[in-house]
Amino acid sequence: MLALVAAGCGGPHLGREPRPAVDLAGHWVLDPAASDDAASIVNAALPKPTKRPTDDLPPLDTTTGNQPDRSGGGHRGGRGGASGTGQNSGSGAAPQPTPPAWGKLGPGEFVRAFALPAARLDIAEQPALVVITQGDRRRAFQPGDEEPVSVNDRFGSRSVQAGWDGAAFVIESTDGSRLKIVERYRQLANDRLVSNLEFKAQRIKTVKIQTVYRRASAAELAAPPPDGPPSPGPR
């Protein structure tokens, strides 16, 4: 009995076929005028940066790479510990920032990689396979597969499930209670395609973005596809 109740409380079952039959296949281009301002929505959802103690320091001296002394008594020493006498052990160039290690990216890059829509969307639909290409990100799904796909990439571990909810193709990405992303693709009238994305993560406001695409013209198909957002992985 408890198992039946638990099963009934879950989300909608994702089917293997659309009902009614629908074909989302094609080449689609972003319609910015009909779509949400995704960048503004993401920026509003991100937590405000906290002020660090170093934020009050004077600007970096780009000629020596040293940080001026807040007390006004000259520059603090560089790598060799020199005091602002001009005897800097470095080459005079400002130190280059170290790129963040994988898995230690800020929330902004994390959310934008998933939420910002690509300028071009390509969908190939077969009875047992749906392939979605967004910029340099290509994902292939078996609709209705009951076992979620486990994905490990630079944005963490996720389980991915996909299938049909009526006439909409749905992709669900989850990481326990820390992350849930739901994408819904469905066709509109007048040769339009709409994508609805809901992004939930800890310490970040829920992001909801609606993106509308129109079918690409012959000239747009002949042009090289534009670059999309950073790829979060194969799925």
Secondary structure, 3 states (H helix, E strand, C coil): CHHHHHHHCCCCCCECCCCCCCCCCEEEEECHHHCCCHHHHHHHHCCCCCCCHHHHCCCCCCCCCCCECCCCCCECCCCCCCCCCCCCCCCCCCCCCCCCCCCCCCHHHHHHHHHCCCCEEEEEEECCEEEEEECCEEEEECCCCCCCEEEEECCEEEEEEEEEECCEEEEEEEECCCEEEEEEEEEECCCEEEEEEEEEECCEEEEEEEEEEEECCHHHHHCCCCCCCCCCCCC
